[in-house]
Amino acid sequence: MTVDAATTPNPFAGYGEDAALDLDLESPAVAAQVVKRLLSPDFEDFSDQLTRVGFCANPIHLTGSSTTLDAATGEVLSTYCSDQEPGGSTLVRCGNRRASECPSCSRIYAADMFHLIRAGVAGGKGVPDTISENPLVFATLTAPSFGHVHGTRDNHRRCRPRAKNPRCPHGRPATCMAFHDDEDPQLGHPLCWECYDYASHVVWQWWAPELWRRFTIALRRALAQHLAVRETKLNTRASLQYAKVGEYQRRGLIHFHALIRLDGPKVDGAFGPAPADVDADKLSDLIRDAAASVRFTAPPMFAGDSERVLALGAQVDARHVRTGHRTDDPGKPLAPEQVAGYLAKYSTKSASDTTDQGNAHLHRIKTVADEFARAVEDEWNHAGRPVELRDWPYGLLGKWVHDLGFRGHFASKSRRYSVTLGQLRRARRRAQLLLADAQRRGEPVDLASMEAQLLADDDAETTLIVGSWSFAGIGWDTPGDVALAKAAAARAREHAQDKAAKKRVSKPD
């Protein structure tokens, strides 16, 4: 069960002299704001609000009221109004998944993703552990090449060696004899930015979600063909389930990491065993074949542009996942915790996390995407189109320039892969209420034994909350308050890690 940071102690009290917060102060003005807040008469109110929203860096302000009723009798159990709060508004988490925007909410999102993904690998959270016996492959689908870029090579080889040091049509070296390490700022940058096909890069990025969709269709067709059944009858023999996250490569292109599991026929309330003639090796082969077969003809972006036939990259990594093996050796199976940790980490990253703001390659991608978006909008307006711009395939490109043109979900799953994020969030809210009630009564509570109850549908709720709320703003008052929130989130995380480490040490073998 994921525990919200709001359940940890107040970071401003009770840690002793060695518990000074590590503040990231951007300027003397921000430092002055922090000092002013710490010395302000309403600091205790601020501290309480900060703790209740789990040290969120950008909380949402709401005004309104709610009434809690007994679902069976209609009896009013309690009432609440935002007027009771300091400042007259109720603060709730922003819920941003990006670690660069809100470390606290991102950590909760990553923890939820970890449990969601792991449940589909080893069982738990309402998923039977028998699914661990079904074939499971960790696949990585990459983008094709749009030009030579600097990169690391296997066995620590040179970047791009070529005889006689040739040059590109623009006079730049078409070779690189360097041994790049993982921290080299040149990684992902083109050898020649004028040779690099930025236009196709942006178009591919825009249609990457469509390529993923076509991959899932191609994989089901390949599986049906292998099992000698019609595609429409595949669910009588097997079903494919997956959890997928997107991650930006250093060259600014999205690629997909996916856990793909093969189950037996779809049966209500059960995850059947996979067909005996499809093991993990065969599933890996089907994944590679399906990825190689995907094609999509992208329409022109504007007048004078041409169609492009898009495909996934030739490099497709497909590795087995097995319970009980934990190793980074690419020739051996991966462990459930290892894979779940990978995908949970990737799900909280954004384009700005992969490359810094001074990255010239990233800046060019954004510039090209922005120019294309403006060209599409100008052409649409000048032509007097009878329908809205959003109906054109590239009409909303301008809204996704910050993500380098990628408009898809960074994390998604098939319906029957495992538990949902909604169920996990509902279970966490219920657990917090139970813990708070148990603390008031001074009685212990075993959440592990109540997993089924915590994950139950809303129909099982015994209370009904009726409320009326309005948006009143977002964020803290000053950048200094944000710095305090982020520092407190880091302290709460350290506290949780220390507590978990002590629990592991004290646990008998």
C-alpha positions, 0 to 999 in steps of 0.5 A: 500500500502506498502511504501518502507523505501527509501521514509522515511527521511535520518536517518543521518539528521533532527532528532535532538540531541535525534535521536542518532542511536542505533548501535550494534557494535560487536568489537572495530574494527567495532566501529573504522570502523563506526567512520571512515565512519562518518568522511570520506569525502564521507560520504554524498555519502554513506548516499545518497546511503544508503537511496536510497536502503532503508537501505539494509544491503547487497545491490547488485552492478550493472554496466550498463545503461538503456534507458526509452522510450515512449511505443507508440512513441519510443521517448527517455524520459531519460537515466541512467548509473551507471557511474553517481553513487559514486563508479561507480555502482548502488546499489539495494536491496538484497531482502532477506526475513530473518530478521536475514540477512537484517532487512530492506528487511525483513520488506518489504517482511513481509509487502507485505505478510501481504497485500497478506494474508489479501486480501485473507481474507477480500478482497482488492487489486483487490479481492472483499470483498465478499470473506469474507463470504466464509468459512475460516480456519486457520490450523496448520499442525505439524510434528510427534514425533521422540522422547520425548522432553521438552515442555510447557503443557496446564494449566501449567502442568509438562513437562513429569511426569511419576511414579517411575522416569523410565530411558531410555535404555541409563540410562538417566531420561525418565521423567521431572517434570519441569514447563517450561516457553516460555523462557526456553532454554531446550524447544525442546531438547530431554530428551535423544539425543541418543534415539531421531531418528535424521535420521528420523527427517532429512528424514521427513524434506526433504520430508515435501514439498511432504507431504504438496502437498499430503495434498492438494490433499487429502483435494480436494478429501475429499471435492469432496467426501462430495459434491458427485462429481468426483474429476475431476468435483470438480471445477464445485461446489467449489474450495479450495484456500490457503496461507501457510507459514512454521515455525521452531518449537523449536525442529528444525522441520518445521510445516505449518500454512495455511489459507484455504478458500472454494470458489464457482466454478471457474469463470473468474474474480469472486470469487463465494460463497461457497456451502451452505452445507460446512461451516467452521465447516465442512471445519475444519473436512475435513482438519483434516481428510485429514491431518490424511490420508497423507502417503509417503514412503520415499526411502532409502538414501544410502546402508543399509538404510531403507524405512520410511513411513512418515506422518503429526503429529497427532496434527492438529489445525483448527480455524475459521477466521471471520471479526470483532473479535480480540481475543487470546481465542482459542475458538473464531474466529480469526481476518483477521489482526491477522492471516495476522500478524501471517503468515507475521511474520513467513514468515521472520523467518529461522532456526537460528531465532528459536534456537541460534547457541549454541543449541546442538539439532540444531547442532546435526540435522545439523551434521546428515544432513551433514553426510547423504549428504556426505554419499549420495555423496560418494556412488553416486561417488563410484558407478559410476552413469551414471546420475547427483547426483541431479537426486537422491532424496537426491542428493541436501541435502548438499545444504539445511543443513543450513535449517536443510534439509527443501528444500521447499518454506517458503511461497506459495499460490494457484493461486486464493487466492489473489494478487501476490507478483509481483503485490504488488512490481510493485505497490510499484515501481509505487507508489514511482514514483508517489510520487516523481513526486508529490513532485517535482510538489508540488501537493498532490496524493491520492494513495488509489484512484489509487489502480486499476491503480497501480496493473494493469498488465505490458500491461498498462505501458506507458513507456518501459525501455531497459537496459544492466546490469552486476553483480559487487558485493554484500554488503557494504565495511566494517562491520561498514557500515553494522552496520550503515545500520541496525541501520538506518533501525531501525530508519526508522522503528521507524520514520514510526511507530511514524508517523502512531501513530500520524496519528491514534491519529489525526484521528477523531472518 
